[in-house]
Amino acid sequence: QVQLVESGGGLVETGGSLRVSCAASGRTFSSYTMGWFRQAPGKERDFVASIVWSNGSTYYAESVKGRFTISRNIVENTVYLQMDSLKPEDTAVYYCAASRYVHTSWHGGYEFWGQGTQVTVSS
């Protein structure tokens, strides 16, 4: 059974940093792209970043480029999202997901999803 389990969310002040993690299990993800999405109350689920598991290539939404960094640890089967220079508009539930498509930003292209972790940035 495939499981994606996010952790590391919390409350941080504007300008601060936070790292969220996604522990993947239940299958081999070497042929997958791993993505992070976020959803604020009353808004759609938006793409944040993705990483190709096999070669580590990355892709970012314009809104987070230069502030967020996605990475993966192959040995630990974990994907990370390092978030720096956080803004109140980054407040959302952050979801980890896995897709067979390379670097898709379309949430419908993702096959597996985690339960989400809350990130709140205070002003």
Secondary structure, DSSP 4 states (H G I P E B T S, - for coil): --EEEEE--EEEETT--EEEEEEEESS--TT-EEEEEEE-TTS-EEEEEEEETTT--EEE-TTTTTTEEEEEETTTTEEEEEE-S--GGG-EEEEEEEESSTT---GGGEEEE---EEEEEE-
